[in-house]
Amino acid sequence: MSDLIGLRALYAQTAHLYEQAVVPAFGPLANDLARWVLRCAAAHRRATLHDPFDALDEALPVNELHTELGTLTALDLGTGTGLLARALSPALGRVIGLDVSPDMLRVAQRAAPGNVRLLAADLHHLPFRRGAAQLIVSSFGLNASTPKKAFRAIARVLRPGQGVLAFQEWAAEDDVRATIDRTLQAYAPPDIPGLDEALRNFLDAPSPWNEQLQFSEDFYQMLKETGFDLVWAREAHFVTVHLPSIDALLNYRFAWPMRRFTLEAMAPQARAAFLSDVRARLAAFANADGSVDWAPSLFRVFATM
Ligand SMILES: C[S@@+](CC[C@H](N)C(=O)[O-])C[C@H]1O[C@@H](n2cnc3c(N)ncnc32)[C@H](O)[C@@H]1O
């Protein structure tokens, strides 16, 4: 069972920085996912979807899909500040962004277009009747869940014969992240006061998602077991995110409280030494103009009910 108190504590400490520090990194990933989901969903409705990873009609602007998808309601699980919900909203009738963190939803509310509704709920217990949903999506919103329980809850509310689940999640850890975390460990003080008990317990707890879903085949098998019909899952570097500087990359990584509190707990001299060291190490990943192209390894999954 996922730790909802810990999750809320984590995102209470992240929400105020999310749009400014995380969205520059996650925005291009969510936008690309939205385009892919909409094209696949339209092809699925036309019964012309043979493989969602085949080249689809890339030229078709997302707005034009509104003619085909304008009556659809999508449910965005772990919507956070509503990034994916916003990207999908021009093409769909309505998007419901669901999240367990009231702090993230408060930020989402500020930027929500008129056809985006927000709902505070746990994705393991979706508050919808059986078969109510046609399209369920998620961008990095499922990885704190207990996967079998989450997929069962999703399968229950998807409409048989028409329902689609499409999402992306993290695959292998990238070298940039490993470099930052290894360097941070070398400078971390023994006491990190910002990390309270709820957060510490959450961070120390095992992750059933990461343990049970390590390869594309694991997604395929678990989705089949939980009642899905056609399932495609692929691991790839689907998107390259262009960040203007190494500091933009650090801002994104340090928006997460475990790293931010570790940095804040360092004495000023140690902090300056850490920052200089990590910037020097990350220079290996930067372009000549100091910008960084970040292409994380992702899983993308498209499954029908
Ligand atoms: C990494 S953020 C991703 C947010 C957004 N989808 C994006 O791409 O920016 C993960 C979000 O999933 C939410 N979440 C995690 N587990 C959840 C659960 N069991 N029920 C509802 N929301 C959950 C978190 O509160 C958080 O806002």
Ligand as a Chemical Component Dictionary entry (heavy atoms), coordinates in Angstrom:
data_LIG
# 
_chem_comp.id                   LIG 
_chem_comp.type                 NON-POLYMER 
_chem_comp.pdbx_formal_charge   0 
_chem_comp.three_letter_code    LIG 
# 
loop_
_chem_comp_atom.comp_id 
_chem_comp_atom.atom_id 
_chem_comp_atom.alt_atom_id 
_chem_comp_atom.type_symbol 
_chem_comp_atom.charge 
_chem_comp_atom.model_Cartn_x 
_chem_comp_atom.model_Cartn_y 
_chem_comp_atom.model_Cartn_z 
_chem_comp_atom.pdbx_ordinal 
LIG C1  C1  C 0  6.292  13.423 -10.461 1  
LIG S1  S1  S 1  4.714  14.119 -10.195 2  
LIG C2  C2  C 0  4.142  14.201 -11.882 3  
LIG C3  C3  C 0  3.123  15.290 -12.068 4  
LIG C4  C4  C 0  2.684  15.529 -13.510 5  
LIG N1  N1  N 0  1.983  14.386 -14.056 6  
LIG C5  C5  C 0  3.843  15.953 -14.376 7  
LIG O1  O1  O 0  4.152  15.282 -15.358 8  
LIG O2  O2  O -1 4.429  16.995 -14.074 9  
LIG C6  C6  C 0  3.778  12.749 -9.525  10 
LIG C7  C7  C 0  2.406  13.137 -9.032  11 
LIG O3  O3  O 0  1.654  11.943 -8.802  12 
LIG C8  C8  C 0  0.904  12.107 -7.620  13 
LIG N2  N2  N 0  0.593  10.770 -7.064  14 
LIG C9  C9  C 0  1.487  9.826  -6.673  15 
LIG N3  N3  N 0  0.826  8.759  -6.162  16 
LIG C10 C10 C 0  -0.495 9.039  -6.234  17 
LIG C11 C11 C 0  -1.673 8.328  -5.839  18 
LIG N4  N4  N 0  -1.608 7.131  -5.240  19 
LIG N5  N5  N 0  -2.863 8.892  -6.093  20 
LIG C12 C12 C 0  -2.953 10.108 -6.681  21 
LIG N6  N6  N 0  -1.866 10.838 -7.050  22 
LIG C13 C13 C 0  -0.653 10.312 -6.829  23 
LIG C14 C14 C 0  1.798  12.935 -6.721  24 
LIG O4  O4  O 0  1.072  13.557 -5.684  25 
LIG C15 C15 C 0  2.416  13.909 -7.724  26 
LIG O5  O5  O 0  1.683  15.091 -7.829  27 
# 
loop_
_chem_comp_bond.comp_id 
_chem_comp_bond.atom_id_1 
_chem_comp_bond.atom_id_2 
_chem_comp_bond.value_order 
_chem_comp_bond.pdbx_ordinal 
LIG C1  S1  SING 1  
LIG S1  C2  SING 2  
LIG S1  C6  SING 3  
LIG C2  C3  SING 4  
LIG C3  C4  SING 5  
LIG C4  N1  SING 6  
LIG C4  C5  SING 7  
LIG C5  O1  DOUB 8  
LIG C5  O2  SING 9  
LIG C6  C7  SING 10 
LIG C7  O3  SING 11 
LIG C7  C15 SING 12 
LIG O3  C8  SING 13 
LIG C8  N2  SING 14 
LIG C8  C14 SING 15 
LIG N2  C9  SING 16 
LIG N2  C13 SING 17 
LIG C9  N3  DOUB 18 
LIG N3  C10 SING 19 
LIG C10 C11 SING 20 
LIG C10 C13 DOUB 21 
LIG C11 N4  SING 22 
LIG C11 N5  DOUB 23 
LIG N5  C12 SING 24 
LIG C12 N6  DOUB 25 
LIG N6  C13 SING 26 
LIG C14 O4  SING 27 
LIG C14 C15 SING 28 
LIG C15 O5  SING 29 
# 
